[in-house]
Amino acid sequence: MEDAPEPDPDFEPVTFDLAKGTKVRVAIGKYWEQISATDRALGIQPTLYLAIRIYSDEDTYPRRLTHHDEFRAKHDFAPSVLQRLHLWLADLAVSRHRFVYDSVEDFLEEFATSMDEFSAMGEDLADRFHKTLGTKTPPPYEDPVHADFPEDEFVSAKRDAEEEVEEADEAVTAEG
């Protein structure tokens, strides 16, 4: 499988060393499906898919990075967690926590657990507001119907009461 011609520029590959000197590289991007010759003969075309690929140089000679594992979007993780996963990986690459892992398998166990945790959390409120406010336009302003405001009724009732009092005062002064 080869890289797609335009990988997502927001996610740079993250590379770091483990406790025993094993180099690990995590790449997030779009990749082409690998189609067999018989599928191609049947007219099936390869498609792009979003995935996280893990490369390592564990147990290789000479020490070079080889494809180790792959996690596909919508199968292994929700695409909405990519930003959190990339931040987690970037923090891991500069922290000493990466030396806790003796092998790539140890790292993959915690990586899968983190993916599950981030997927279970879902979007946080700030992400949801950003998406809803950034994509939706506010409704146009409409002048509300005048009858919707009850204070107008109270004002007119007060005026009616004041007018009745004035009329009563005028009647009393006219009689007296």
Backbone bond lengths (Angstrom), bond angles and torsions (degrees), N, CA, C in turn:
res aa  C-N    CA-C-N  psi(-1)  N-CA   C-N-CA  omega(-1)  CA-C   N-CA-C  phi
1 M - - - 1.441 - - 1.517 108.69 -
2 E 1.317 115.94 136.37 1.451 119.58 -179.88 1.517 110.34 -114.01
3 D 1.320 114.39 163.44 1.463 119.20 179.98 1.513 110.86 -67.68
4 A 1.318 115.35 150.97 1.457 121.27 174.33 1.534 107.80 -69.94
5 P 1.314 118.31 154.41 1.451 119.46 -177.60 1.521 114.63 -62.76
6 E 1.336 118.06 -30.13 1.454 121.08 -179.91 1.524 110.47 -125.63
7 P 1.343 118.69 83.40 1.461 119.16 178.05 1.524 110.22 -69.25
8 D 1.322 115.84 160.36 1.457 121.53 -178.50 1.528 108.85 -65.05
9 P 1.341 118.22 118.98 1.460 120.15 -175.92 1.522 114.04 -73.20
10 D 1.321 118.16 -13.73 1.460 120.94 -177.64 1.523 112.75 -72.23
11 F 1.307 117.80 -22.80 1.458 120.83 -174.04 1.524 110.41 -115.47
12 E 1.308 115.44 96.08 1.455 120.79 175.84 1.527 108.62 -75.73
13 P 1.336 118.41 146.71 1.465 120.01 176.56 1.529 110.90 -61.29
14 V 1.321 116.07 143.59 1.464 122.74 179.83 1.530 107.49 -110.57
15 T 1.331 116.31 125.73 1.464 121.82 -178.77 1.525 108.85 -123.78
16 F 1.335 115.64 136.50 1.460 120.74 178.28 1.522 109.58 -155.97
17 D 1.335 115.93 166.17 1.464 122.67 178.78 1.513 109.65 -104.56
18 L 1.343 115.13 147.76 1.459 121.48 175.66 1.527 109.21 -94.90
19 A 1.324 117.35 -175.48 1.468 122.47 -174.36 1.524 112.97 -60.40
20 K 1.303 118.55 -38.87 1.463 121.34 -176.49 1.530 112.73 -93.16
21 G 1.329 117.23 13.33 1.456 120.99 177.31 1.521 114.39 89.73
22 T 1.310 117.31 3.49 1.456 120.88 178.11 1.521 109.12 -69.57
23 K 1.316 116.62 130.48 1.459 121.14 178.66 1.522 109.02 -91.17
24 V 1.327 116.21 134.42 1.462 122.78 179.50 1.530 107.75 -123.84
25 R 1.312 115.42 136.63 1.471 121.14 176.10 1.524 107.63 -128.12
26 V 1.345 116.11 129.49 1.452 121.90 179.45 1.530 107.31 -115.93
27 A 1.340 115.99 121.68 1.462 121.50 -178.88 1.528 109.24 -119.72
28 I 1.327 115.67 130.93 1.455 121.96 177.18 1.527 106.67 -111.74
29 G 1.326 116.22 124.17 1.456 118.27 -179.10 1.512 112.28 -174.46
30 K 1.339 114.01 -172.14 1.459 121.17 177.73 1.523 108.37 -102.34
31 Y 1.331 115.42 136.31 1.455 121.59 -176.19 1.529 109.28 -131.25
32 W 1.322 115.42 155.21 1.462 121.16 176.85 1.516 109.82 -85.33
33 E 1.326 116.68 140.09 1.461 120.45 173.97 1.526 108.98 -67.54
34 Q 1.308 115.28 147.79 1.452 119.96 176.48 1.527 107.90 -93.37
35 I 1.321 116.50 119.92 1.460 122.93 -176.36 1.519 108.59 -109.60
36 S 1.321 115.42 136.42 1.470 119.42 179.02 1.534 109.91 -74.41
37 A 1.314 116.03 165.28 1.464 121.59 -179.22 1.529 111.05 -63.51
38 T 1.330 117.33 -35.84 1.472 119.50 179.86 1.525 110.92 -69.29
39 D 1.331 117.00 -37.11 1.461 119.79 176.66 1.527 110.93 -66.16
40 R 1.318 116.40 -39.15 1.469 119.82 176.92 1.522 110.52 -63.35
41 A 1.341 116.61 -38.81 1.461 120.52 178.78 1.524 111.16 -65.10
42 L 1.331 116.41 -29.47 1.462 120.39 177.95 1.536 112.00 -81.34
43 G 1.329 117.50 -5.09 1.450 121.23 177.63 1.517 114.75 93.81
44 I 1.322 117.95 9.84 1.467 121.10 178.70 1.527 108.22 -77.48
45 Q 1.316 115.86 126.95 1.458 121.60 -178.37 1.532 109.87 -98.67
46 P 1.322 117.40 143.33 1.469 119.24 175.77 1.530 110.34 -69.99
47 T 1.316 115.61 149.27 1.461 121.20 179.30 1.524 109.79 -123.91
48 L 1.313 115.62 160.78 1.458 121.53 175.94 1.518 110.05 -82.42
49 Y 1.300 116.00 145.72 1.459 120.21 174.00 1.528 108.22 -142.81
50 L 1.314 115.50 152.82 1.458 122.90 179.97 1.524 108.64 -90.66
51 A 1.325 116.07 132.03 1.460 119.21 -177.46 1.524 110.94 -152.96
52 I 1.315 113.85 162.43 1.465 122.57 171.52 1.521 105.99 -111.51
53 R 1.325 116.47 121.88 1.461 120.73 179.35 1.521 109.74 -111.05
54 I 1.321 113.78 137.64 1.459 121.26 178.75 1.523 107.75 -110.61
55 Y 1.319 116.52 124.76 1.451 122.85 176.35 1.522 107.99 -115.45
56 S 1.322 117.17 148.83 1.470 119.95 176.81 1.525 109.38 -151.53
57 D 1.329 115.18 164.08 1.459 120.25 176.24 1.534 110.94 -110.07
58 E 1.337 115.62 20.84 1.461 120.41 179.61 1.528 110.08 -69.55
59 D 1.334 116.63 131.50 1.467 124.08 177.01 1.532 113.16 58.60
60 T 1.311 117.48 36.37 1.458 120.39 175.24 1.515 109.48 -117.94
61 Y 1.320 114.22 149.95 1.466 118.94 176.64 1.499 108.22 -139.32
62 P 1.273 123.13 125.17 1.462 125.43 -9.08 1.519 109.90 -67.40
63 R 1.295 115.99 160.14 1.458 120.64 -173.16 1.524 110.72 -64.58
64 R 1.317 114.92 103.30 1.456 121.34 176.60 1.520 108.53 -140.10
65 L 1.307 116.27 157.25 1.455 120.78 -177.03 1.524 110.40 -75.14
66 T 1.323 115.34 130.96 1.459 121.58 175.88 1.525 108.76 -126.27
67 H 1.323 115.69 156.17 1.466 121.33 179.97 1.522 108.60 -65.11
68 H 1.319 116.69 125.68 1.455 120.25 -176.80 1.521 112.39 -109.52
69 D 1.354 117.06 -47.90 1.461 120.29 -176.62 1.525 109.08 -155.38
70 E 1.353 114.82 164.33 1.456 120.31 -179.05 1.525 109.27 -145.94
71 F 1.335 115.48 139.51 1.457 122.39 175.73 1.519 107.56 -121.50
72 R 1.331 117.24 125.23 1.463 121.56 -177.65 1.523 111.31 -96.90
73 A 1.325 114.23 142.88 1.465 120.26 175.88 1.520 109.03 -66.40
74 K 1.302 115.79 146.01 1.466 126.17 -179.83 1.529 113.08 69.93
75 H 1.328 118.13 -10.41 1.462 121.09 174.53 1.530 109.87 -106.44
76 D 1.337 115.13 -49.80 1.457 120.34 -176.87 1.531 113.11 -104.56
77 F 1.313 117.13 -23.41 1.457 120.94 -179.17 1.521 109.65 -154.34
78 A 1.322 115.12 160.32 1.467 121.10 176.87 1.529 108.22 -85.19
79 P 1.326 118.83 135.65 1.469 120.21 -179.53 1.528 113.87 -59.49
80 S 1.311 117.92 -22.22 1.466 120.71 -179.05 1.531 112.59 -69.38
81 V 1.324 119.11 -14.22 1.468 121.25 -177.62 1.521 112.42 -93.27
82 L 1.327 118.45 0.48 1.459 120.75 -176.31 1.521 112.84 -59.59
83 Q 1.312 117.10 -41.48 1.469 119.98 -179.26 1.522 110.61 -62.09
84 R 1.331 117.26 -45.08 1.469 120.38 179.35 1.525 111.54 -65.70
85 L 1.331 116.47 -40.78 1.465 119.36 179.05 1.519 111.18 -63.67
86 H 1.313 117.05 -41.68 1.464 119.86 179.95 1.523 110.48 -64.64
87 L 1.333 117.60 -41.22 1.469 120.39 176.56 1.530 111.18 -63.36
88 W 1.326 116.82 -41.04 1.470 121.47 178.64 1.529 109.52 -62.02
89 L 1.320 117.20 -43.46 1.465 120.99 179.53 1.524 111.70 -66.20
90 A 1.332 117.24 -41.67 1.465 120.72 179.22 1.531 110.52 -63.41
91 D 1.331 117.04 -40.12 1.471 120.26 176.52 1.522 111.24 -66.09
92 L 1.320 116.53 -39.30 1.460 121.17 179.29 1.528 111.06 -63.78
93 A 1.327 116.89 -37.79 1.462 121.11 -177.14 1.525 112.40 -64.69
94 V 1.326 118.43 -27.07 1.464 120.71 -178.86 1.530 112.86 -104.67
95 S 1.319 117.76 -6.43 1.466 119.59 -179.04 1.531 110.76 -97.09
96 R 1.306 115.03 166.99 1.472 120.29 178.08 1.525 112.21 -82.16
97 H 1.318 116.62 -6.87 1.464 120.62 -179.57 1.528 111.34 -61.41
98 R 1.328 117.24 -26.38 1.470 119.71 -179.41 1.526 112.23 -64.16
99 F 1.330 117.90 -20.70 1.457 120.67 179.93 1.525 112.40 -80.17
100 V 1.324 117.55 -1.71 1.462 121.51 175.36 1.530 109.57 -72.20
101 Y 1.320 117.33 -29.93 1.462 122.05 -176.07 1.532 109.84 -83.53
102 D 1.335 115.70 125.01 1.458 120.53 176.51 1.522 112.08 -86.81
103 S 1.328 116.20 -28.48 1.463 119.81 -178.70 1.533 109.47 -138.85
104 V 1.320 114.75 170.14 1.460 120.32 178.68 1.525 110.03 -65.18
105 E 1.319 117.74 -34.76 1.468 121.06 179.24 1.529 111.10 -61.26
106 D 1.341 117.09 -39.21 1.468 120.11 177.15 1.533 110.51 -62.48
107 F 1.332 115.42 -43.44 1.457 119.65 178.15 1.523 110.84 -63.39
108 L 1.331 117.63 -44.09 1.465 121.31 -177.83 1.528 112.05 -62.48
109 E 1.327 117.74 -35.02 1.461 120.89 177.67 1.531 110.62 -61.71
110 E 1.339 116.77 -47.75 1.459 119.29 -179.59 1.531 110.65 -71.22
111 F 1.327 117.91 -33.75 1.463 121.18 177.84 1.526 110.51 -63.04
112 A 1.331 116.70 -44.17 1.473 120.78 178.40 1.530 110.76 -64.76
113 T 1.322 117.00 -38.86 1.462 120.96 177.31 1.527 110.55 -63.84
114 S 1.322 117.03 -42.47 1.465 120.72 178.71 1.525 110.73 -64.59
115 M 1.330 116.95 -39.80 1.468 120.42 176.98 1.516 110.67 -59.70
116 D 1.328 116.38 -44.70 1.462 120.56 179.58 1.525 111.41 -64.29
117 E 1.332 117.43 -41.50 1.464 121.01 179.39 1.522 110.83 -63.63
118 F 1.329 116.63 -45.47 1.463 120.00 -179.51 1.525 110.81 -65.64
119 S 1.319 117.11 -35.68 1.467 119.96 178.36 1.525 110.78 -68.97
120 A 1.336 116.68 -36.95 1.463 120.55 179.96 1.521 111.35 -69.31
121 M 1.341 116.55 -33.97 1.457 119.56 179.29 1.515 111.34 -68.46
122 G 1.301 117.00 -32.74 1.461 120.28 -177.42 1.511 110.61 71.34
123 E 1.311 115.63 -161.26 1.452 120.85 -179.83 1.518 110.00 -77.03
124 D 1.310 115.44 142.63 1.450 116.61 172.59 1.526 108.77 -85.40
125 L 1.290 116.20 170.52 1.458 121.58 -173.08 1.521 111.70 -62.38
126 A 1.320 117.03 -37.33 1.464 119.51 -179.48 1.525 110.81 -64.84
127 D 1.344 117.66 -41.08 1.461 120.69 177.07 1.518 110.82 -62.02
128 R 1.314 116.48 -42.76 1.459 120.54 -178.69 1.529 111.12 -64.11
129 F 1.348 117.26 -43.59 1.462 119.97 177.76 1.522 111.05 -63.58
130 H 1.318 116.52 -42.01 1.464 119.89 -179.58 1.519 110.66 -61.04
131 K 1.317 116.74 -43.01 1.467 119.78 -179.20 1.518 111.42 -69.04
132 T 1.330 117.28 -44.03 1.464 118.86 -176.68 1.517 111.63 -72.73
133 L 1.317 117.76 -40.60 1.459 119.54 -179.04 1.518 111.76 -77.00
134 G 1.303 116.58 -28.87 1.456 119.75 -179.05 1.514 113.56 -78.01
135 T 1.321 119.25 -23.08 1.457 121.21 -175.10 1.510 113.81 -106.77
136 K 1.312 117.79 -25.24 1.453 120.11 -176.66 1.528 110.16 -99.47
137 T 1.318 115.64 141.41 1.459 119.68 174.63 1.516 108.03 -92.41
138 P 1.324 117.46 145.42 1.457 118.84 -179.54 1.523 110.02 -68.37
139 P 1.333 117.82 152.17 1.465 120.14 179.34 1.520 109.41 -65.47
140 P 1.329 117.52 149.78 1.463 119.26 -179.70 1.530 110.56 -67.80
141 Y 1.322 115.68 151.54 1.457 120.51 -179.06 1.517 109.13 -73.11
142 E 1.311 115.33 132.95 1.454 121.18 176.24 1.519 108.01 -122.94
143 D 1.330 115.60 134.56 1.455 120.25 177.63 1.523 107.87 -68.80
144 P 1.337 118.87 120.18 1.461 120.30 -176.07 1.530 111.63 -67.16
145 V 1.302 114.04 152.82 1.456 120.23 177.48 1.520 108.74 -63.43
146 H 1.337 117.15 138.29 1.455 121.77 -174.81 1.534 112.18 -62.00
147 A 1.318 117.56 -30.80 1.464 120.84 -176.96 1.523 111.90 -72.72
148 D 1.329 118.46 -9.57 1.458 120.71 -178.91 1.513 112.51 -72.65
149 F 1.329 118.00 -14.78 1.447 120.90 -176.05 1.528 110.02 -102.40
150 P 1.332 119.44 108.05 1.461 121.98 -176.01 1.524 113.48 -71.03
151 E 1.356 117.66 -18.03 1.456 117.63 -178.28 1.532 111.26 -64.33
152 D 1.347 117.38 -24.35 1.461 119.70 175.55 1.524 110.43 -63.91
153 E 1.321 116.87 -37.83 1.460 120.18 178.48 1.520 110.53 -65.39
154 F 1.359 116.73 -40.20 1.449 120.55 -179.52 1.531 110.70 -67.18
155 V 1.320 116.54 -37.90 1.460 120.26 179.92 1.529 109.59 -65.75
156 S 1.349 116.82 -44.89 1.463 118.97 -179.56 1.531 110.69 -67.18
157 A 1.328 119.26 -35.50 1.471 121.69 177.28 1.520 109.76 -66.23
158 K 1.317 117.61 -38.09 1.466 121.82 178.81 1.528 109.78 -66.55
159 R 1.334 116.72 -41.87 1.463 120.62 178.38 1.529 110.24 -63.09
160 D 1.340 115.69 -42.42 1.468 118.80 178.63 1.525 110.21 -60.66
161 A 1.331 117.62 -42.25 1.464 121.18 179.60 1.516 110.30 -65.33
162 E 1.331 118.21 -41.31 1.464 121.43 179.00 1.535 110.60 -64.88
163 E 1.330 115.88 -40.76 1.468 119.54 178.75 1.528 110.71 -64.00
164 E 1.335 117.61 -39.57 1.467 120.85 178.25 1.520 110.65 -64.04
165 V 1.347 116.08 -40.39 1.470 119.58 178.86 1.515 109.70 -65.17
166 E 1.345 117.04 -43.35 1.461 120.39 179.32 1.531 110.66 -62.44
167 E 1.326 117.13 -42.98 1.459 121.02 178.52 1.532 110.18 -62.20
168 A 1.333 115.59 -41.26 1.471 118.96 178.99 1.513 110.03 -65.62
169 D 1.333 118.52 -40.61 1.464 122.13 177.38 1.531 110.65 -63.09
170 E 1.314 116.05 -42.30 1.466 119.76 178.97 1.521 110.50 -64.05
171 A 1.336 116.67 -39.80 1.476 120.42 179.97 1.522 109.96 -65.96
172 V 1.338 118.67 -38.46 1.452 122.68 -179.66 1.512 109.48 -68.75
173 T 1.316 118.03 -42.21 1.464 120.96 -179.59 1.529 110.43 -70.33
174 A 1.341 117.45 -31.19 1.456 120.23 179.29 1.532 109.45 -72.76
175 E 1.289 119.34 -32.83 1.460 123.14 -179.34 1.527 109.78 -75.97
176 G 1.307 117.65 -32.72 1.440 121.54 -171.08 1.447 116.26 -90.64
